Amino acid sequence: MSETLEPYPSISDVLGIAELTAGAPELVTGDTGLERRVRWAHVVAGREAPALLDGGELVLTTGAGWPAGPGEAAELNTLMRTLVATDPAGIVFELGTHFDATPPALTEACIAHGIPLIVLHRVVRFVQITQRVHQRVLAAQNEALEARAEVHAMLTELGLNRSPVDYVVDRIAATLGSEVVLEDAGYRVVAWSGADASVLDHWAAPEHLVRGAAPELPDGATRVPVEAQGTKWGSLTALPGPPHPAGRATVLELGAFALALARLADADGDTWLDLGSKRLFDAVLSGRYTGERELASQLAAGGLPLEGRVLLGATLTGTGDFGAHESLEAAILQTALRRAVAPEARVVLAPAPEAFAGQRTLLALVSFPPDDPRLAPGPTPQQHPLAARLSHELSMMLPETTPQSWRAHLSIGVSATRPRALISSLERVAAVGIAPGSASQGHRNARVTVQVAEERPLAYLIRGLAGVPELQEFAEAMLDPLFAHDRASGTGHSGDLVLVLAAYLAYPTNRSLAAQQARLSRSVFYQRIALIEELIGVDLADGETIAALTVALLARGEM
């Protein structure tokens, strides 16, 4: 039966009518079809009865005028099949007046089509049954109209209030009492609401992500398009749930219309894209998942395939004066990174929370095919294939007025194959930020500077733990004499001991190269090293000391 009949009484409801129970009803087809909805009740007789039906009626008949004589069995069988083919909600067949037993062809046809057959063993007044059924139908129609008006008023109010898309989806889900998912034209989840995150499993199937095909939904789910003015932006889907007086499909259609109006008002079309990404990052970074399977479902439903892929967490930050509004900078960075990973890889992007990584930083989760050449490390970080692609895309997009000092800083986390490792990679790379000196690395005209976690694993490990109080206490105990000396002024206080130590630790086996890094002559550099050893009481030729000081400088953000 069509979902449009949902508000109408069911066959199960009709079986409770007193006028029907007076006929000693027998449900000869069992429990099949009891949920079918009754659009109207109609008394039929004669061989032309099927022509009078539109479908969805409760048919009441005594079999008057049906072929019942010798040699008419074939004609009766044909009539029964034709009657059932009109798709009535159910058939009430009264015995005694014209038939002493139910025609086998009628029973067989009803069973084959899942249509309830109710046999009455006592004579009743059909007019009373039709009257009661019609009363219930009219009451249901009235209730449906009132419920529809209530839902329409609620959604209109949300539209007037310019309510966020995810809140509208929440209200639709609360109205229907089931999970509701808003997906875009590529069937990626934009927003969802409900108590059970496993609903996203339907949007996380690998074949759905690869083909961009509509996910397979369970029986009882309802999907309606979100469209207006000939453009389809996506779909609104409700998973199985309780009936609604206005009809579940009607509620969804009203919700889809409200979302389509909001989409029309979004001139740039960015709201859905931003919402889906922000919601995904909010879930994964705040731990709003109960296990790796649920996390994987949320990532995959958001458009990030996981199975058989290599995953990267990354950040992309604009550094220096951009020379235009930050919104343009963010838009260019997002578009350039999307183009840099296309078409084989998939990326999910969102602005980083200010407390997490800074206002001008984008968080990125990237899913690559396992043999993608952009995963291969370059001879140097600046020659990383992904950075090269990003630099190329930026060169074609940046306004000519962009100051030469502006750079896009790409920080690439450790590759992963499991969702938890991916999130850990992203959290660590975001916590690290931009390492000192990295913004000046690279070619003079290159627009992209790079940090690669796999090339500096200790740095990423320590910076990711920099907020641990014990680590900060350790760093302060080791380095405070140097910081105190650098802050002081006068003879012998050059103010560069921490920088000299960082240069030495970067090249502990090549003091000449370390001196060049510190931009000091070898003799002056050696004097600084001797002073450092004296102030903190260590031997800088000792391997354990070198390791401890490296950890301390990394924890303080000086390397």
DOBA-341611 format. One line per 5 residues: number of its first residue (from 1); their letters; for each residue x, y, z of C-alpha. Coordinates in nm, 3 decimals. Layout:
# residues N
NUM	A	X,Y,Z; ... .
This chain:
# residues 559
1	MSETL	0.000,0.000,0.000; 0.117,0.350,-0.072; 0.265,0.554,0.214; 0.014,0.826,0.126; -0.250,0.607,0.298 .
6	EPYPS	-0.052,0.595,0.623; -0.292,0.813,0.829; -0.593,0.600,0.737; -0.722,0.316,0.958; -0.563,-0.023,0.909 .
11	ISDVL	-0.728,-0.361,0.857; -0.631,-0.437,1.217; -0.829,-0.129,1.326; -1.129,-0.234,1.118; -1.136,-0.580,1.276 .
16	GIAEL	-1.223,-0.412,1.607; -1.545,-0.256,1.477; -1.839,-0.402,1.671; -2.061,-0.429,1.364; -1.795,-0.645,1.198 .
21	TAGAP	-1.730,-0.866,1.500; -2.103,-0.941,1.511; -2.056,-1.141,1.191; -1.820,-1.393,1.360; -1.525,-1.297,1.137 .
26	ELVTG	-1.255,-1.544,1.042; -0.925,-1.416,0.905; -0.854,-1.699,0.664; -0.531,-1.547,0.531; -0.369,-1.530,0.875 .
31	DTGLE	-0.182,-1.221,0.992; -0.075,-1.119,0.643; -0.156,-0.760,0.547; -0.313,-0.645,0.875; -0.117,-0.316,0.846 .
36	RRVRW	-0.274,-0.232,0.509; -0.460,0.099,0.515; -0.828,0.142,0.430; -0.902,0.440,0.207; -1.277,0.375,0.184 .
41	AHVVA	-1.535,0.097,0.225; -1.730,-0.023,-0.077; -2.004,-0.286,-0.117; -1.973,-0.469,-0.450; -2.176,-0.730,-0.637 .
46	GREAP	-2.188,-0.876,-0.984; -1.930,-0.961,-1.241; -1.844,-0.596,-1.316; -1.743,-0.525,-0.953; -1.368,-0.492,-1.020 .
51	ALLDG	-1.430,-0.204,-1.261; -1.581,-0.004,-0.973; -1.264,-0.016,-0.758; -0.964,0.218,-0.751; -0.754,0.036,-0.494 .
56	GELVL	-0.726,0.077,-0.120; -1.093,0.004,-0.049; -1.231,-0.238,0.206; -1.445,-0.453,-0.023; -1.763,-0.598,0.129 .
61	TTGAG	-1.946,-0.862,-0.070; -2.176,-1.164,-0.046; -2.073,-1.286,-0.390; -2.406,-1.182,-0.540; -2.397,-1.205,-0.917 .
66	WPAGP	-2.074,-1.400,-0.928; -2.052,-1.704,-1.158; -2.152,-1.999,-0.942; -2.321,-2.243,-1.173; -2.194,-2.569,-1.321 .
71	GEAAE	-1.919,-2.509,-1.573; -1.848,-2.154,-1.450; -1.547,-2.239,-1.232; -1.297,-2.096,-1.482; -1.493,-1.771,-1.510 .
76	LNTLM	-1.513,-1.746,-1.129; -1.137,-1.798,-1.102; -1.074,-1.520,-1.354; -1.310,-1.286,-1.169; -1.134,-1.354,-0.837 .
81	RTLVA	-0.791,-1.279,-0.986; -0.925,-0.960,-1.144; -1.084,-0.848,-0.816; -0.765,-0.900,-0.616; -0.558,-0.731,-0.887 .
86	TDPAG	-0.736,-0.400,-0.812; -0.531,-0.398,-0.488; -0.808,-0.359,-0.229; -0.704,-0.297,0.131; -0.893,-0.613,0.229 .
91	IVFEL	-1.197,-0.821,0.138; -1.490,-0.903,0.367; -1.679,-1.203,0.230; -2.013,-1.296,0.390; -2.124,-1.661,0.370 .
96	GTHFD	-2.476,-1.793,0.367; -2.662,-1.581,0.114; -2.497,-1.685,-0.212; -2.201,-1.902,-0.110; -2.179,-2.164,0.164 .
101	ATPPA	-1.798,-2.173,0.145; -1.528,-1.936,0.039; -1.429,-1.983,-0.326; -1.080,-2.144,-0.322; -0.973,-1.912,-0.603 .
106	LTEAC	-1.049,-1.609,-0.385; -0.846,-1.744,-0.093; -0.554,-1.838,-0.317; -0.549,-1.498,-0.490; -0.561,-1.308,-0.158 .
111	IAHGI	-0.278,-1.516,-0.012; -0.068,-1.468,-0.326; -0.111,-1.086,-0.315; -0.088,-1.047,0.065; -0.444,-0.914,0.090 .
116	PLIVL	-0.640,-0.997,0.406; -0.955,-1.203,0.349; -1.212,-1.179,0.627; -1.493,-1.434,0.610; -1.815,-1.362,0.800 .
121	HRVVR	-2.011,-1.664,0.920; -2.317,-1.461,1.023; -2.526,-1.215,0.829; -2.458,-0.850,0.913; -2.570,-0.512,0.780 .
126	FVQIT	-2.301,-0.391,0.548; -2.434,-0.036,0.568; -2.342,-0.019,0.937; -1.991,-0.143,0.868; -1.936,0.107,0.586 .
131	QRVHQ	-2.072,0.385,0.808; -1.826,0.302,1.088; -1.534,0.267,0.846; -1.615,0.598,0.680; -1.633,0.769,1.019 .
136	RVLAA	-1.285,0.643,1.098; -1.153,0.740,0.756; -1.292,1.092,0.785; -1.156,1.124,1.139; -0.815,1.011,1.017 .
141	QNEAL	-0.827,1.260,0.729; -0.915,1.540,0.969; -0.636,1.438,1.205; -0.395,1.422,0.913; -0.490,1.772,0.800 .
146	EARAE	-0.442,1.910,1.150; -0.109,1.731,1.189; 0.006,1.852,0.848; -0.086,2.209,0.939; 0.106,2.176,1.265 .
151	VHAML	0.419,2.046,1.091; 0.391,2.312,0.822; 0.363,2.586,1.085; 0.667,2.453,1.270; 0.882,2.438,0.957 .
156	TELGL	0.765,2.781,0.844; 0.867,2.922,1.180; 1.208,2.758,1.148; 1.247,2.916,0.805; 1.151,3.261,0.930 .
161	NRSPV	1.398,3.220,1.215; 1.673,3.122,0.966; 1.732,2.814,1.178; 2.047,2.613,1.098; 2.007,2.317,0.867 .
166	DYVVD	2.111,2.064,1.132; 1.850,2.202,1.374; 1.579,2.165,1.108; 1.683,1.803,1.061; 1.673,1.754,1.439 .
171	RIAAT	1.316,1.885,1.451; 1.205,1.661,1.164; 1.358,1.360,1.339; 1.184,1.450,1.666; 0.853,1.485,1.481 .
176	LGSEV	0.887,1.143,1.317; 1.043,0.967,1.615; 1.318,0.811,1.404; 1.662,0.878,1.261; 1.664,1.131,0.975 .
181	VLEDA	1.954,1.189,0.737; 2.011,1.479,0.496; 2.245,1.385,0.212; 2.382,1.592,-0.074; 2.359,1.513,-0.445 .
186	GYRVV	2.658,1.280,-0.412; 2.486,1.092,-0.126; 2.733,1.219,0.133; 2.582,1.289,0.475; 2.533,1.660,0.540 .
191	AWSGA	2.344,1.629,0.869; 2.174,1.354,1.065; 1.974,1.326,1.381; 1.875,1.034,1.595; 1.973,0.822,1.892 .
196	DASVL	2.166,0.556,1.702; 2.477,0.646,1.500; 2.470,0.304,1.333; 2.217,0.458,1.095; 2.519,0.595,0.908 .
201	DHWAA	2.628,0.243,0.817; 2.394,0.265,0.520; 2.596,0.559,0.384; 2.936,0.404,0.467; 2.932,0.100,0.238 .
206	PEHLV	3.248,0.093,0.021; 3.056,0.032,-0.300; 2.835,0.335,-0.228; 3.139,0.558,-0.170; 3.324,0.440,-0.479 .
211	RGAAP	3.031,0.460,-0.720; 2.861,0.758,-0.562; 2.539,0.558,-0.576; 2.237,0.588,-0.349; 2.280,0.370,-0.040 .
216	ELPDG	2.056,0.069,0.008; 1.803,0.138,0.282; 1.607,-0.101,0.505; 1.241,-0.180,0.447; 1.020,0.091,0.587 .
221	ATRVP	1.264,0.374,0.518; 1.134,0.679,0.333; 1.339,0.902,0.104; 1.226,1.224,-0.065; 1.425,1.463,-0.286 .
226	VEAQG	1.531,1.808,-0.172; 1.478,2.014,-0.485; 1.340,2.340,-0.620; 1.329,2.518,-0.954; 1.437,2.203,-1.135 .
231	TKWGS	1.754,2.153,-0.928; 1.799,1.856,-0.697; 2.046,1.924,-0.418; 2.007,1.602,-0.227; 1.767,1.381,-0.040 .
236	LTALP	1.603,1.362,0.300; 1.567,1.012,0.441; 1.381,0.882,0.745; 1.464,0.537,0.875; 1.177,0.312,0.991 .
241	GPPHP	0.973,0.449,1.277; 0.621,0.487,1.416; 0.338,0.618,1.196; 0.261,0.989,1.199; -0.094,1.130,1.166 .
246	AGRAT	0.011,1.342,0.867; 0.200,1.052,0.710; 0.576,1.005,0.734; 0.625,1.083,0.366; 0.422,1.404,0.402 .
251	VLELG	0.633,1.520,0.698; 0.951,1.448,0.502; 0.819,1.630,0.195; 0.738,1.938,0.404; 1.084,1.920,0.562 .
256	AFALA	1.250,1.880,0.223; 1.063,2.185,0.095; 1.183,2.393,0.392; 1.542,2.278,0.335; 1.515,2.353,-0.037 .
261	LARLA	1.403,2.710,0.038; 1.700,2.753,0.272; 1.927,2.612,0.002; 1.790,2.864,-0.250; 1.876,3.143,-0.009 .
266	DADGD	2.236,3.016,0.017; 2.375,3.197,-0.286; 2.722,3.042,-0.261; 2.598,2.693,-0.181; 2.860,2.649,0.092 .
271	TWLDL	2.630,2.592,0.390; 2.572,2.221,0.330; 2.938,2.153,0.254; 3.061,2.339,0.562; 2.795,2.189,0.786 .
276	GSKRL	2.875,1.830,0.695; 3.248,1.880,0.752; 3.211,2.076,1.076; 2.972,1.819,1.218; 3.210,1.538,1.129 .
281	FDAVL	3.514,1.706,1.285; 3.313,1.797,1.593; 3.219,1.432,1.637; 3.565,1.287,1.588; 3.765,1.549,1.781 .
286	SGRYT	3.529,1.558,2.079; 3.510,1.181,2.104; 3.140,1.156,2.013; 3.157,0.794,1.910; 3.140,0.470,2.105 .
291	GEREL	3.396,0.268,1.914; 3.610,0.244,1.604; 3.329,0.092,1.400; 3.100,0.388,1.471; 3.386,0.630,1.402 .
296	ASQLA	3.451,0.458,1.069; 3.083,0.486,0.978; 3.079,0.859,1.051; 3.393,0.920,0.848; 3.277,0.710,0.554 .
301	AGGLP	2.927,0.861,0.556; 3.090,1.205,0.548; 3.259,1.116,0.219; 3.590,0.970,0.337; 3.634,0.608,0.218 .
306	LEGRV	3.846,0.397,0.453; 3.858,0.038,0.332; 4.181,-0.036,0.148; 4.292,0.328,0.165; 4.583,0.522,0.315 .
311	LLGAT	4.466,0.798,0.547; 4.636,1.125,0.640; 4.557,1.394,0.891; 4.685,1.738,0.791; 4.651,2.107,0.862 .
316	LTGTG	4.674,2.397,0.619; 4.743,2.744,0.753; 4.781,3.083,0.591; 5.084,3.267,0.730; 5.173,3.631,0.682 .
321	DFGAH	4.961,3.912,0.542; 4.720,3.784,0.277; 4.625,4.131,0.159; 4.250,4.053,0.147; 3.969,3.933,0.370 .
326	ESLEA	4.035,3.610,0.560; 3.725,3.451,0.409; 3.887,3.471,0.064; 4.207,3.323,0.201; 4.014,3.032,0.354 .
331	AILQT	3.816,2.973,0.034; 4.132,2.967,-0.178; 4.311,2.731,0.061; 4.014,2.491,0.066; 3.970,2.490,-0.310 .
336	ALRRA	4.342,2.450,-0.376; 4.373,2.151,-0.143; 4.063,1.986,-0.290; 4.213,2.023,-0.637; 4.552,1.901,-0.518 .
341	VAPEA	4.410,1.567,-0.401; 4.159,1.522,-0.685; 4.047,1.310,-0.852; 4.165,0.984,-0.693; 4.178,1.098,-0.330 .
346	RVVLA	3.899,1.230,-0.110; 3.932,1.508,0.147; 3.712,1.643,0.424; 3.794,1.999,0.537; 3.677,2.227,0.814 .
351	PAPEA	3.806,2.541,0.988; 3.991,2.451,1.306; 3.837,2.566,1.636; 4.034,2.865,1.756; 4.128,2.695,2.082 .
356	FAGQR	4.240,2.386,1.890; 4.467,2.518,1.619; 4.402,2.883,1.540; 4.158,3.088,1.333; 4.348,3.065,1.003 .
361	TLLAL	4.401,2.689,1.014; 4.206,2.428,0.820; 4.182,2.072,0.945; 4.197,1.807,0.675; 4.133,1.433,0.661 .
366	VSFPP	4.253,1.279,0.336; 4.192,0.931,0.196; 4.431,0.814,-0.079; 4.442,0.499,-0.291; 4.731,0.288,-0.155 .
371	DDPRL	4.964,0.347,-0.451; 4.896,0.718,-0.499; 5.222,0.895,-0.598; 5.136,1.189,-0.374; 5.206,0.967,-0.073 .
376	APGPT	5.571,0.916,-0.166; 5.815,1.132,0.034; 6.013,1.388,-0.163; 6.392,1.444,-0.144; 6.312,1.722,0.104 .
381	PQQHP	5.990,1.820,0.283; 5.950,2.111,0.042; 5.951,1.868,-0.250; 5.676,1.648,-0.111; 5.446,1.558,-0.406 .
386	LAARL	5.132,1.676,-0.229; 5.295,2.009,-0.144; 5.405,2.047,-0.506; 5.050,1.990,-0.630; 4.915,2.233,-0.374 .
391	SHELS	5.169,2.497,-0.474; 5.071,2.456,-0.839; 4.701,2.499,-0.762; 4.767,2.806,-0.547; 4.974,2.968,-0.819 .
396	MMLPE	4.668,2.961,-1.047; 4.427,3.095,-0.786; 4.601,3.359,-0.579; 4.522,3.722,-0.663; 4.810,3.916,-0.814 .
401	TTPQS	4.791,4.152,-0.517; 4.883,3.877,-0.268; 5.198,3.992,-0.082; 5.512,3.791,-0.158; 5.556,3.719,0.213 .
406	WRAHL	5.233,3.520,0.233; 5.267,3.143,0.256; 5.041,2.840,0.291; 5.185,2.608,0.554; 5.101,2.239,0.505 .
411	SIGVS	5.162,2.008,0.800; 5.124,1.641,0.710; 5.063,1.384,0.982; 5.165,1.021,1.003; 4.984,0.796,0.754 .
416	ATRPR	4.729,0.552,0.892; 4.495,0.275,0.788; 4.258,0.277,1.085; 4.020,0.556,1.192; 4.158,0.601,1.543 .
421	ALISS	4.511,0.635,1.412; 4.390,0.893,1.161; 4.227,1.105,1.431; 4.535,1.073,1.650; 4.746,1.188,1.357 .
426	LERVA	4.525,1.491,1.301; 4.516,1.586,1.668; 4.894,1.567,1.697; 4.969,1.756,1.378; 4.724,2.030,1.480 .
431	AVGIA	4.870,2.052,1.828; 5.221,2.089,1.684; 5.132,2.397,1.482; 5.412,2.554,1.277; 5.758,2.452,1.387 .
436	PGSAS	6.006,2.739,1.434; 6.191,2.812,1.113; 5.961,2.610,0.889; 5.792,2.919,0.748; 6.123,3.028,0.601 .
441	QGHRN	6.202,2.692,0.444; 6.167,2.613,0.077; 6.234,2.800,-0.243; 6.223,3.176,-0.231; 5.918,3.201,-0.457 .
446	ARVTV	5.741,2.887,-0.331; 5.403,2.959,-0.177; 5.391,2.641,0.033; 5.602,2.550,0.335; 5.583,2.194,0.466 .
451	QVAEE	5.621,1.990,0.781; 5.610,1.610,0.746; 5.550,1.415,1.066; 5.711,1.095,0.939; 6.039,1.281,0.877 .
456	RPLAY	6.049,1.428,1.229; 5.870,1.171,1.447; 6.027,1.286,1.775; 5.924,1.646,1.715; 5.563,1.545,1.650 .
461	LIRGL	5.556,1.314,1.949; 5.690,1.572,2.194; 5.490,1.866,2.062; 5.178,1.656,2.079; 5.251,1.599,2.449 .
466	AGVPE	5.366,1.955,2.518; 5.063,2.028,2.736; 5.151,1.758,2.990; 5.255,1.944,3.312; 5.536,1.700,3.396 .
471	LQEFA	5.695,1.752,3.055; 5.682,2.129,3.093; 5.838,2.107,3.439; 6.116,1.890,3.296; 6.182,2.139,3.014 .
476	EAMLD	6.187,2.436,3.251; 6.431,2.265,3.490; 6.674,2.197,3.205; 6.648,2.522,3.014; 6.568,2.797,3.265 .
481	PLFAH	6.937,2.894,3.316; 6.968,2.956,2.942; 6.645,3.157,2.919; 6.750,3.362,3.223; 7.089,3.433,3.067 .
486	DRASG	6.931,3.535,2.734; 6.692,3.774,2.910; 6.975,3.947,3.093; 7.180,4.226,2.937; 7.537,4.345,2.960 .
491	TGHSG	7.880,4.201,2.885; 7.870,3.832,2.796; 7.490,3.822,2.751; 7.439,3.773,2.377; 7.074,3.666,2.409 .
496	DLVLV	7.114,3.378,2.165; 7.210,3.076,2.377; 6.877,2.897,2.320; 6.908,2.949,1.943; 7.268,2.823,1.949 .
501	LAAYL	7.164,2.515,2.145; 6.885,2.444,1.895; 7.132,2.471,1.606; 7.377,2.241,1.780; 7.110,1.980,1.856 .
506	AYPTN	6.995,1.989,1.493; 7.348,1.890,1.380; 7.516,1.734,1.686; 7.779,1.552,1.476; 7.870,1.848,1.256 .
511	RSLAA	7.958,2.159,1.452; 8.062,2.347,1.139; 7.715,2.304,0.989; 7.558,2.390,1.325; 7.760,2.712,1.337 .
516	QQARL	7.636,2.803,0.990; 7.279,2.737,1.106; 7.336,2.972,1.400; 7.502,3.226,1.167; 7.812,3.245,1.387 .
521	SRSVF	8.179,3.190,1.324; 8.312,2.856,1.446; 8.516,3.014,1.722; 8.223,3.218,1.857; 7.995,2.916,1.823 .
526	YQRIA	8.234,2.703,2.030; 8.244,2.974,2.299; 7.864,2.971,2.317; 7.860,2.591,2.346; 8.111,2.604,2.631 .
531	LIEEL	7.899,2.864,2.812; 7.586,2.652,2.768; 7.762,2.348,2.917; 7.876,2.559,3.212; 7.533,2.716,3.280 .
536	IGVDL	7.331,2.395,3.279; 7.609,2.164,3.396; 7.609,1.912,3.112; 7.844,1.760,2.855; 7.701,1.822,2.508 .
541	ADGET	7.900,1.531,2.372; 7.691,1.288,2.579; 7.418,1.113,2.381; 7.164,1.098,2.665; 7.215,1.469,2.735 .
546	IAALT	7.158,1.550,2.368; 6.832,1.350,2.374; 6.709,1.514,2.695; 6.781,1.868,2.573; 6.615,1.794,2.239 .
551	VALLA	6.299,1.685,2.421; 6.311,1.998,2.638; 6.350,2.235,2.341; 6.072,2.061,2.149; 5.842,2.084,2.449 .
556	RGEM	5.912,2.458,2.472; 5.853,2.504,2.096; 6.210,2.611,2.026; 6.289,2.347,1.761 .
